[in-house]
Amino acid sequence: MTPTDVEAALELGCTVQKFFPASVAGGIEMLKALAGPYAHTGVKFIPLGGVNALNMGDFLSVPVVGAIGGSWLAD
């Protein structure tokens, strides 16, 4: 959720990272901010928490978002 967390995960070779709780952690704006210094690493985020059918397209339009998730997707 923070640049420090992203750095630690990248050091371990994790290029797909969960971003939770997305809405509380700054949502789309935070993901765009993380894209600046980390897009060149190939990192992709999966935001959860606050993602829904109404805003999923906005999240998916951010280049560093590889997928979305949430309990609302399936029963």
ABEGO torsion letter per residue (X at the ends): XBAAAAAAAAAAGBABBBBOBAAAAGEAAAAAAAAAAAAAAGBBBBBBGGBBAAAAAAAAABAABABBBEAAABX
